[in-house]
Amino acid sequence: METRENRIRRLIYQSSYTGTRETDLLLGQFANRYLNNLEDQQLDDYEALLAQGDQNILAWVRGDLKIPANLNGTVFSLVKDFNTTL
């Protein structure tokens, strides 16, 4: 079983190498700043968000597409709010 520390490292890595530079910067910086403070369920939610692909995530953050209800929770709100600080 993966330790919490290894899981966070893996998620930080995946966040930093999503496929597009803009999403790499957004999610990589977000992950470095916030993942250590998230609860395990929030890490699950973040991992589910990452699985949707960089183009979808970027479109949702920008408001170009409506995010599916099952992903539109606390973690997505944190990512979206973080985007406005960049």
C-alpha positions in Angstrom: 0.0 0.0 0.0 1.2 3.5 -0.9 2.1 5.7 2.0 0.6 9.2 2.3 4.0 10.7 1.7 4.6 8.7 -1.4 1.1 9.5 -2.7 1.7 13.2 -2.3 5.0 13.0 -4.1 3.4 11.1 -6.9 0.5 13.6 -7.2 3.0 16.5 -7.1 4.9 14.9 -10.0 1.8 14.2 -12.0 0.5 17.7 -11.4 3.8 19.2 -12.7 3.8 17.1 -15.9 0.2 17.1 -17.2 0.8 17.7 -20.8 0.4 21.5 -21.3 2.7 24.1 -19.8 -0.1 26.3 -18.4 -1.7 23.4 -16.6 1.7 22.1 -15.4 2.3 25.5 -13.8 -1.1 25.8 -12.2 -1.4 22.3 -10.9 2.3 21.9 -10.0 2.3 25.0 -7.9 -1.0 24.2 -6.4 0.1 20.7 -5.5 3.4 21.9 -3.9 1.5 24.5 -1.8 -1.6 22.6 -0.7 -1.4 18.8 -1.0 0.4 18.2 2.3 -2.5 20.0 4.1 -5.4 18.1 2.4 -7.3 15.3 4.1 -7.2 11.8 2.6 -10.7 12.2 1.0 -9.6 15.5 -0.5 -6.5 13.8 -2.0 -8.9 11.3 -3.5 -10.9 14.1 -5.0 -7.7 15.8 -6.3 -6.6 12.5 -7.9 -10.0 12.1 -9.6 -9.7 15.6 -10.9 -6.2 14.9 -12.3 -7.5 11.8 -14.1 -9.8 14.0 -16.2 -6.9 15.4 -18.3 -5.2 18.8 -18.5 -7.4 20.2 -21.3 -10.6 19.6 -19.3 -9.1 20.9 -16.1 -7.9 24.1 -17.8 -11.3 24.6 -19.5 -13.1 24.2 -16.2 -10.8 26.5 -14.3 -11.2 29.2 -17.0 -14.9 28.7 -17.0 -14.9 27.7 -20.7 -16.7 24.4 -19.8 -19.0 23.5 -17.0 -17.3 21.1 -14.5 -19.3 17.9 -13.8 -21.1 18.0 -10.5 -19.2 15.1 -9.1 -15.9 17.0 -9.4 -17.2 20.4 -8.4 -16.3 20.3 -4.7 -13.9 21.8 -2.2 -10.8 20.7 -4.0 -11.8 22.2 -7.4 -12.7 25.4 -5.6 -9.3 25.5 -4.1 -7.7 25.0 -7.5 -9.9 27.6 -9.2 -9.2 30.1 -6.4 -5.5 29.4 -6.6 -5.6 30.2 -10.3 -6.6 33.7 -9.6 -3.5 34.2 -7.4 -1.1 33.3 -10.2 
